[in-house]
Amino acid sequence: YEVLRGNDYKERASNIVYFLTLSEKLIDLKNFNGMAATVSGLNHSSVLRLEKTLKKVPQAKKETLEYFTALLTGKNNYAEFREMTHNCGFPSIPFLIISLKDLTALLNSNPDSLQDGDLNFYKWRRMAQIIHGIRAYQTVGYTLEEDPEIIIYLRKYAKYARKQGDDK
């Protein structure tokens, strides 16, 4: 939405560069879910069809978008993304869709019990490991300073969003 608010293609290109820079900062902060959300927004069809706008985006930023997009495609079961996030340390915010897909796959592709009637301990142990991994991210928080400009922007945007919801 913010990209499309630009008055001309140069301003929209500047907005795209801003969000790509934001995505890079989110990676630096190890906020993988935020990066994924930002990149998903930039890959929305309403942005991708802005040909004149995209021509004004510097090549280096286009390559950044391509790289982040490739990370999020799920190729080889998110192998490259998993590698990047595996040893990143805390605090960090994971890309939860990967854990949710793992849980869904385990739940749907493994029986609750074995043929002899015994509990399928592999399934339940693996599910517990995934859930434990998600919970581990909640143990360490960020220590960031408040930025008054960001707070003002978010309040303004929240007010706008509420107004849009009331209009429907």
N, CA and C of each residue as an Amber inpcrd file, in Angstrom:
protein
   504
   0.8270000  -1.1930000   0.0000000   0.0000000   0.0000000   0.0000000
   0.8700000   1.2540000   0.0000000   1.8750000   1.3070000   0.8510000
   2.7440000   2.4850000   0.9260000   3.4680000   2.7310000  -0.3920000
   3.8530000   1.6830000  -1.0780000   4.5380000   1.8510000  -2.3540000
   3.6150000   2.5720000  -3.3350000   2.3710000   2.1930000  -3.3600000
   1.4210000   2.7330000  -4.3200000   0.9940000   4.1550000  -3.9990000
   1.2830000   4.6240000  -2.8100000   0.8960000   5.9730000  -2.4260000
   1.7580000   7.0370000  -3.0720000   2.8420000   6.6500000  -3.6960000
   3.6960000   7.6230000  -4.3650000   2.9390000   8.3410000  -5.4730000
   3.2320000   9.6280000  -5.6400000   2.5170000  10.4310000  -6.6340000
   2.9740000  10.1680000  -8.0600000   4.2100000   9.7230000  -8.2150000
   4.7180000   9.4080000  -9.5480000   5.6480000   8.2000000  -9.4380000
   6.1420000   7.7380000 -10.5710000   6.9440000   6.5120000 -10.5540000
   8.2610000   6.6860000  -9.8150000   8.8170000   7.9070000  -9.8100000
  10.0660000   8.1360000  -9.0710000   9.8270000   8.0100000  -7.5670000
   8.7350000   8.5480000  -7.1000000   8.4170000   8.4590000  -5.6700000
   8.0930000   7.0160000  -5.2810000   7.3920000   6.3100000  -6.1530000
   7.0910000   4.9000000  -5.8720000   8.3790000   4.0720000  -5.8490000
   9.3090000   4.3680000  -6.7690000  10.6040000   3.6690000  -6.7810000
  11.3520000   3.9450000  -5.4880000  11.2880000   5.1710000  -5.0210000
  11.9240000   5.5280000  -3.7470000  11.2990000   4.7370000  -2.5960000
   9.9880000   4.5420000  -2.6490000   9.3040000   3.7460000  -1.6230000
   9.7620000   2.2870000  -1.6690000   9.9300000   1.7610000  -2.8670000
  10.4040000   0.3760000  -3.0040000  11.8100000   0.2470000  -2.4170000
  12.6780000   1.1950000  -2.7370000  14.0430000   1.1840000  -2.1970000
  13.9880000   1.2530000  -0.6740000  13.1020000   2.0850000  -0.1450000
  12.9530000   2.1970000   1.3120000  12.5950000   0.8390000   1.9190000
  11.6160000   0.1490000   1.3340000  11.1960000  -1.1270000   1.9080000
  12.2450000  -2.2240000   1.7190000  13.0250000  -2.1510000   0.6670000
  14.1250000  -3.1060000   0.5160000  15.2170000  -2.8380000   1.5380000
  15.4830000  -1.5730000   1.7960000  16.4500000  -1.2220000   2.8410000
  15.9240000  -1.6700000   4.2000000  14.6350000  -1.4860000   4.4200000
  14.0080000  -1.9630000   5.6550000  14.1770000  -3.4770000   5.7870000
  13.9770000  -4.2040000   4.6930000  14.1400000  -5.6690000   4.7220000
  15.5590000  -6.0560000   5.1180000  16.5330000  -5.3210000   4.5990000
  17.9280000  -5.5890000   4.9620000  18.1560000  -5.3260000   6.4540000
  17.5760000  -4.2620000   6.9620000  17.7030000  -3.9430000   8.3940000
  17.0200000  -5.0070000   9.2380000  15.8810000  -5.5020000   8.7600000
  15.1830000  -6.5560000   9.4960000  16.0320000  -7.8210000   9.5730000
  16.7470000  -8.1300000   8.4940000  17.6690000  -9.2730000   8.5230000
  18.7740000  -9.0170000   9.5370000  19.3120000  -7.7840000   9.5550000
  20.3470000  -7.4380000  10.5340000  19.8380000  -7.6220000  11.9640000
  18.5570000  -7.3060000  12.1830000  17.9460000  -7.4750000  13.5070000
  17.4920000  -8.9090000  13.7580000  17.6590000  -9.7580000  12.7320000
  17.2330000 -11.1560000  12.8000000  15.7160000 -11.2680000  12.9630000
  15.0020000 -10.3380000  12.3370000  13.5390000 -10.3730000  12.3070000
  13.1460000 -10.9540000  10.9500000  13.1950000 -12.2800000  10.8680000
  12.9720000 -12.9640000   9.6070000  11.5160000 -12.9210000   9.1790000
  10.6100000 -12.9130000  10.1340000   9.1900000 -12.8320000   9.8030000
   8.8570000 -11.4560000   9.2240000   9.4300000 -10.4010000   9.8100000
   9.2190000  -9.0560000   9.2860000   9.7760000  -8.8970000   7.8850000
  10.9620000  -9.4660000   7.6470000  11.5460000  -9.4170000   6.3140000
  10.6450000 -10.1330000   5.3240000  10.1290000 -11.2880000   5.7160000
   9.2570000 -12.0540000   4.8200000   7.9850000 -11.2740000   4.4970000
   7.4160000 -10.6160000   5.4800000   6.1980000  -9.8300000   5.2550000
   6.4790000  -8.6680000   4.3110000   7.5960000  -7.9900000   4.5150000
   7.9480000  -6.8440000   3.6770000   8.1930000  -7.2820000   2.2400000
   8.9490000  -8.3430000   2.0670000   9.2600000  -8.8330000   0.7190000
   7.9950000  -9.3620000   0.0400000   7.1210000  -9.9930000   0.7910000
   5.8580000 -10.4650000   0.2100000   5.0380000  -9.2960000  -0.3110000
   5.0300000  -8.2030000   0.4430000   4.3210000  -7.0110000  -0.0130000
   4.9170000  -6.4520000  -1.2970000   6.2460000  -6.4560000  -1.3860000
   6.9060000  -5.9510000  -2.5880000   6.6880000  -6.8650000  -3.7920000
   6.3630000  -8.1220000  -3.5330000   6.1060000  -9.0700000  -4.6200000
   4.6250000  -9.1620000  -4.9730000   3.8340000  -8.2870000  -4.4050000
   2.3990000  -8.2620000  -4.7070000   2.2110000  -7.8140000  -6.1610000
   1.2190000  -8.3540000  -6.8150000   1.0020000  -8.0490000  -8.2360000
   0.7940000  -6.5590000  -8.4760000   0.1980000  -5.8490000  -7.5240000
  -0.0200000  -4.4130000  -7.7230000   1.2870000  -3.6350000  -7.7560000
   2.3440000  -4.1670000  -7.1650000   3.6660000  -3.5290000  -7.2160000
   4.4300000  -4.0220000  -8.4460000   4.3790000  -5.3040000  -8.7080000
   5.1640000  -5.8790000  -9.8080000   4.7230000  -5.3920000 -11.1880000
   3.5130000  -4.9070000 -11.3080000   3.0620000  -4.4360000 -12.6200000
   3.4450000  -2.9730000 -12.9010000   4.1300000  -2.3280000 -11.9670000
   4.5690000  -0.9380000 -12.1240000   5.8840000  -0.8920000 -12.8900000
   5.8320000  -1.0850000 -14.1990000   7.0450000  -1.2250000 -15.0110000
   7.9460000   0.0080000 -14.9580000   7.3800000   1.2070000 -15.1300000
   8.2020000   2.4250000 -15.0970000   8.8420000   2.6080000 -13.7350000
   8.0930000   2.2810000 -12.7090000   8.6040000   2.4000000 -11.3410000
   9.7720000   1.4570000 -11.1290000   9.6040000   0.2220000 -11.5300000
  10.6470000  -0.7800000 -11.3070000  11.9200000  -0.4700000 -12.0920000
  11.7830000   0.2130000 -13.2170000  12.9710000   0.6060000 -13.9840000
  13.8120000   1.6280000 -13.2260000  13.1980000   2.3750000 -12.3210000
  13.9100000   3.4030000 -11.5490000  14.5590000   2.8450000 -10.2820000
  14.2760000   1.5970000  -9.9470000  14.8800000   0.9700000  -8.7690000
  16.3000000   0.5460000  -9.1460000  17.2960000   0.9430000  -8.3450000
  18.6920000   0.5700000  -8.6640000  18.8670000  -0.9490000  -8.7700000
  19.7430000  -1.3640000  -9.6620000  19.9770000  -2.7870000  -9.9100000
  20.3470000  -3.5420000  -8.6330000  21.1560000  -2.9360000  -7.7870000
  21.5650000  -3.6110000  -6.5430000  20.3550000  -3.9260000  -5.6770000
  19.3820000  -3.0190000  -5.6350000  18.1740000  -3.2560000  -4.8360000
  17.2850000  -4.3090000  -5.4920000  17.2560000  -4.3240000  -6.8350000
  16.5040000  -5.3700000  -7.5320000  17.0890000  -6.7410000  -7.2050000
  18.4190000  -6.8060000  -7.1510000  19.0900000  -8.0650000  -6.8120000
  18.7960000  -8.4690000  -5.3690000  18.7040000  -7.4880000  -4.4840000
  18.3300000  -7.7780000  -3.0890000  16.9360000  -8.3900000  -3.0520000
  16.0080000  -7.7960000  -3.7900000  14.6400000  -8.3320000  -3.8380000
  14.6330000  -9.7480000  -4.4030000  15.3890000  -9.9870000  -5.4600000
  15.4610000 -11.3280000  -6.0510000  16.0120000 -12.3390000  -5.0510000
  17.0530000 -11.9450000  -4.3180000  17.6570000 -12.8390000  -3.3340000
  16.6720000 -13.1750000  -2.2200000  16.0350000 -12.1570000  -1.6500000
  15.0720000 -12.3970000  -0.5700000  13.8810000 -13.2110000  -1.0750000
  13.4450000 -12.9190000  -2.2930000  12.3270000 -13.6720000  -2.8720000
  12.7040000 -15.1370000  -3.0330000  13.9210000 -15.3920000  -3.4950000
  14.3840000 -16.7750000  -3.6540000  14.4250000 -17.4980000  -2.3080000
  14.8290000 -16.7870000  -1.2600000  14.8500000 -17.3960000   0.0780000
  13.4580000 -17.8570000   0.5030000  12.4550000 -17.1040000   0.0830000
  11.0930000 -17.3560000   0.5440000  10.2910000 -18.2920000  -0.3560000
  10.8950000 -18.7910000  -1.4260000  10.1400000 -19.6360000  -2.3530000
   9.9010000 -21.0390000  -1.8030000  10.6550000 -21.4330000  -0.8160000
  10.4880000 -22.7700000  -0.2680000  11.3060000 -23.8190000  -0.9950000
  12.2030000 -23.3790000  -1.8790000  13.0350000 -24.3160000  -2.6360000
  13.8170000 -25.2080000  -1.6750000  13.8280000 -26.5090000  -1.9680000
  14.5110000 -27.5050000  -1.1270000  14.0730000 -27.3920000   0.3320000
  12.7810000 -27.2030000   0.5140000  12.2050000 -27.1090000   1.8590000
  12.8690000 -25.9810000   2.6650000  13.0290000 -24.8350000   2.0140000
  13.6170000 -23.6310000   2.6340000  15.0510000 -23.8760000   3.1170000
  15.7950000 -24.7020000   2.4160000  17.1380000 -25.0850000   2.8800000
  18.0370000 -23.8800000   3.1240000  18.0980000 -22.9500000   2.1800000
  18.9870000 -21.8010000   2.3460000  18.5090000 -20.8940000   3.4820000
  17.2050000 -20.7290000   3.5780000  16.6480000 -19.8960000   4.6470000
  16.9070000 -20.5390000   6.0060000  16.7210000 -21.8430000   6.0850000
  16.9910000 -22.5640000   7.3350000  18.4620000 -22.4230000   7.7410000
  19.3410000 -22.5160000   6.7480000  20.7750000 -22.3870000   7.0160000
  21.0910000 -20.9990000   7.5770000  20.4980000 -19.9740000   6.9870000
  20.7510000 -18.6080000   7.4260000  20.2630000 -18.3910000   8.8640000
  19.1270000 -18.9680000   9.2030000  18.5320000 -18.7050000  10.5160000
  18.9820000 -19.6850000  11.5960000  19.5770000 -20.7990000  11.1920000
  19.8790000 -21.8740000  12.1450000  20.7700000 -21.4260000  13.2980000
  21.8300000 -20.7530000  13.0010000  22.7840000 -20.3580000  14.0410000
  22.8390000 -18.8490000  14.2460000  21.7340000 -18.1790000  14.0280000
  21.7570000 -16.7180000  14.0990000  21.7500000 -16.1980000  15.5320000
  21.3760000 -17.0260000  16.4790000  21.3580000 -16.5920000  17.8690000
  20.1080000 -15.8080000  18.2260000  20.0910000 -15.3460000  19.4560000
  18.9380000 -14.6030000  19.9650000  19.3660000 -13.1900000  20.3080000
  18.4940000 -12.2470000  20.3430000  17.0800000 -12.3730000  20.0070000
  16.8850000 -12.4550000  18.4940000  15.8250000 -13.1020000  18.1050000
  15.4320000 -13.1470000  16.6990000  13.9550000 -13.5060000  16.6230000
  13.3870000 -13.1990000  15.4770000  11.9800000 -13.5060000  15.2250000
  11.9500000 -14.4210000  14.0100000  11.5440000 -15.6720000  14.2040000
  11.6160000 -16.6400000  13.1060000  10.5320000 -16.4060000  12.0640000
  10.7420000 -16.9800000  10.9040000   9.7260000 -17.0300000   9.8600000
   8.8560000 -18.2330000  10.2010000   7.7660000 -17.9800000  10.9070000
   6.9820000 -19.0500000  11.5180000   6.3660000 -20.0220000  10.5180000
   6.1750000 -19.6030000   9.2960000   5.5440000 -20.4980000   8.3380000
   6.3470000 -21.7850000   8.1630000   7.6670000 -21.7080000   8.3040000
   8.4920000 -22.9090000   8.1550000   8.1670000 -23.9110000   9.2610000
   8.1060000 -23.4450000  10.5010000   7.7710000 -24.3360000  11.6160000
   6.3590000 -24.8800000  11.4730000   5.4350000 -24.0460000  11.0360000
   4.0540000 -24.4980000  10.8620000   3.9500000 -25.5510000   9.7630000
   4.7010000 -25.3740000   8.6830000   4.7130000 -26.3880000   7.6230000
   5.3170000 -27.6940000   8.1340000   6.3850000 -27.5920000   8.9270000
   6.9970000 -28.7940000   9.4950000   6.0010000 -29.5310000  10.3920000
   5.3000000 -28.7780000  11.2310000   4.3140000 -29.4000000  12.1250000
   3.1840000 -30.0440000  11.3280000   2.7070000 -29.3600000  10.3140000
   1.6250000 -29.8990000   9.4840000   2.0680000 -31.1720000   8.7750000
   3.2800000 -31.1600000   8.2360000   3.7880000 -32.3450000   7.5470000
   3.8970000 -33.5270000   8.5090000   4.4310000 -33.2730000   9.7000000
   4.5460000 -34.3440000  10.6970000   3.1760000 -34.8840000  11.0880000
   2.2610000 -33.9910000  11.3180000   0.9220000 -34.3820000  11.7560000
   0.2020000 -35.2030000  10.6960000   0.3280000 -34.7920000   9.4490000
  -0.4290000 -35.4420000   8.3740000   0.2530000 -36.6550000   7.7590000
   1.5650000 -36.7630000   7.8810000   2.2450000 -37.8460000   7.1800000
   2.7450000 -38.9620000   8.0970000   2.5320000 -38.8180000   9.3840000
   2.9890000 -39.8490000  10.3170000   1.8150000 -40.2990000  11.1810000
   1.6480000 -41.6070000  11.3180000   0.5360000 -42.0880000  12.1460000
   0.7880000 -41.7930000  13.6350000  -0.2900000 -41.6350000  14.3820000
  -0.1680000 -41.3980000  15.8210000   0.4290000 -42.6100000  16.5280000
   0.1000000 -43.7810000  15.9950000   0.6350000 -45.0050000  16.6020000
   1.1550000 -45.9240000  15.5060000   2.0230000 -46.8240000  15.9130000
   2.6350000 -47.7610000  14.9800000   1.6920000 -48.9290000  14.7190000
   2.0540000 -49.7950000  13.7910000   1.2010000 -50.9300000  13.4340000
   0.9480000 -51.8680000  14.6100000   1.9130000 -51.9560000  15.5250000
   1.7380000 -52.8370000  16.6800000   0.9330000 -52.1790000  17.8000000
   0.4510000 -50.9420000  17.5640000  -0.3640000 -50.2550000  18.5580000
   0.4230000 -49.3330000  19.4810000   1.7490000 -49.4430000  19.4480000
   2.5710000 -48.5610000  20.2810000   2.4980000 -47.1280000  19.7450000
   2.6950000 -46.1850000  20.6430000   2.7220000 -44.7790000  20.2770000
   3.8950000 -44.5020000  19.3430000   3.6790000 -43.6560000  18.3660000
   4.7420000 -43.2690000  17.4470000   5.5620000 -42.1640000  18.1170000
   6.5280000 -42.5790000  18.9190000   7.3140000 -41.6230000  19.6940000
   8.1140000 -40.6790000  18.7970000   8.5320000 -41.1510000  17.6270000
   9.2680000 -40.2650000  16.7180000   8.4250000 -39.0360000  16.3890000
   7.1710000 -39.2700000  16.0090000   6.2920000 -38.1700000  15.6250000
   6.1480000 -37.1720000  16.7650000   5.8190000 -37.6680000  17.9440000
   5.5470000 -36.7750000  19.0730000   6.8200000 -36.0910000  19.5880000
   7.9360000 -36.7840000  19.5390000   9.2020000 -36.1830000  19.9530000
   9.5860000 -35.0650000  18.9920000   9.4460000 -35.3480000  17.7050000
   9.7950000 -34.3430000  16.6930000   8.8750000 -33.1260000  16.7970000
   7.5900000 -33.3440000  17.0380000   6.6670000 -32.2170000  17.2090000
   7.0610000 -31.3950000  18.4320000   7.4190000 -32.0600000  19.5080000
   7.8470000 -31.3520000  20.7230000   9.1180000 -30.5440000  20.4540000
  10.0330000 -31.0940000  19.6630000  11.2680000 -30.3690000  19.3320000
  10.9610000 -29.0880000  18.5500000  10.0470000 -29.1830000  17.6140000
   9.6920000 -28.0050000  16.8070000   9.0360000 -26.9460000  17.6850000
   8.1080000 -27.3640000  18.5300000   7.4210000 -26.4220000  19.4180000
   8.4160000 -25.8170000  20.4120000   9.3170000 -26.6360000  20.9210000
  10.3520000 -26.1240000  21.8240000  11.2110000 -25.0790000  21.1070000
  11.5350000 -25.3410000  19.8480000  12.3100000 -24.3900000  19.0550000
  11.5890000 -23.0580000  18.9060000  10.2840000 -23.0960000  18.6720000
   9.4970000 -21.8650000  18.5640000   9.4990000 -21.1210000  19.8990000
   9.2920000 -21.8590000  20.9710000   9.2440000 -21.2270000  22.2970000
  10.5940000 -20.6270000  22.6940000  11.6750000 -21.2000000  22.1980000
  13.0020000 -20.6740000  22.5370000  13.1550000 -19.2360000  22.0700000
  12.4940000 -18.8870000  20.9680000  12.5700000 -17.5160000  20.4650000
  11.9110000 -16.5190000  21.4180000  11.0520000 -17.0130000  22.2910000
  10.3390000 -16.1290000  23.2160000  11.1210000 -15.8680000  24.4970000
  12.2880000 -16.4780000  24.6400000  13.0260000 -16.3520000  25.9040000
  13.8710000 -15.0950000  26.0000000  14.2750000 -14.5480000  24.8650000
  15.1460000 -13.3760000  24.8670000  14.4900000 -12.2790000  24.0460000
  14.3360000 -11.1110000  24.6540000  13.7110000  -9.9960000  23.9530000
  14.7370000  -9.0230000  23.4170000  14.2750000  -8.1490000  22.5850000
  15.1210000  -7.0960000  22.0260000  15.2430000  -5.9470000  23.0250000
  16.3470000  -5.2590000  22.9900000  16.5190000  -4.0310000  23.7640000
  16.7560000  -2.9030000  22.7580000  15.6710000  -2.3510000  22.2760000
  15.7210000  -1.2940000  21.2790000  15.2240000   0.0050000  21.8860000
  15.7710000   1.0960000  21.4290000  15.3080000   2.3970000  21.8780000
  14.0860000   2.8060000  21.0600000  13.1580000   3.5080000  21.7240000
  11.9930000   4.0000000  21.0090000  12.4080000   5.1060000  20.0550000
  11.8130000   5.0940000  18.8830000  12.0440000   6.1450000  17.9010000
  10.7400000   6.9290000  17.7600000  10.7190000   8.1750000  18.2340000
   9.4700000   8.9550000  18.2140000   8.8470000   9.0670000  16.8190000
   9.6750000   9.1720000  15.7800000   9.1350000   9.2760000  14.4210000
   8.3780000   8.0120000  14.0280000   8.9130000   6.8720000  14.3910000
   8.2470000   5.6140000  14.0620000   6.9450000   5.4910000  14.8410000
   6.9600000   5.8660000  16.1020000   5.7520000   5.7900000  16.9240000
   4.6610000   6.6910000  16.3450000   5.0290000   7.9060000  15.9450000
   4.0570000   8.8230000  15.3390000   3.4940000   8.2190000  14.0540000
   4.3760000   7.6750000  13.2200000   3.9350000   7.0720000  11.9650000
   2.9740000   5.9090000  12.2240000   3.3250000   5.0280000  13.1500000
   2.4730000   3.8720000  13.4260000   1.1190000   4.2890000  13.9890000
   1.1100000   5.2770000  14.8540000  -0.1710000   5.7730000  15.3900000
  -1.0240000   6.3800000  14.2830000  -0.3810000   7.1420000  13.4090000
  -1.0980000   7.7510000  12.2860000  -1.6650000   6.6590000  11.3760000
  -0.8490000   5.6510000  11.0920000  -1.2980000   4.5690000  10.2240000
  -2.4190000   3.7590000  10.8820000  -2.2990000   3.5010000  12.1820000
  -3.3420000   2.7660000  12.9000000  -4.6590000   3.5410000  12.8620000
  -4.5770000   4.8510000  13.0380000  -5.7760000   5.6930000  12.9790000
  -6.3990000   5.6120000  11.5860000  -5.5640000   5.6820000  10.5480000
  -6.0340000   5.5710000   9.1740000  -6.6860000   4.2050000   8.9260000
  -6.0530000   3.1490000   9.4110000  -6.5800000   1.7960000   9.2090000
  -7.9270000   1.6280000   9.9030000  -8.0360000   2.1670000  11.1110000
  -9.3300000   2.1000000  11.8190000 -10.4060000   2.8480000  11.0380000
 -10.0550000   4.0030000  10.5030000 -11.0130000   4.7970000   9.7320000
 -11.4430000   4.0060000   8.4930000 -10.5190000   3.3700000   7.8170000
 -10.8470000   2.5730000   6.6340000 -11.7990000   1.4430000   7.0100000
 -11.5660000   0.8090000   8.1550000 -12.4390000  -0.2720000   8.6200000
 -13.8250000   0.2190000   8.9550000 -13.9270000   1.4360000   9.5030000
 -15.2270000   2.0110000   9.8310000 -16.0320000   2.3780000   8.6050000
 -15.3370000   2.6850000   7.5140000 -16.0180000   3.0940000   6.2760000
 -16.6980000   1.9240000   5.5810000 -16.3490000   0.7160000   5.9310000
 -16.9110000  -0.4540000   5.2260000 -18.2150000  -0.9030000   5.8140000
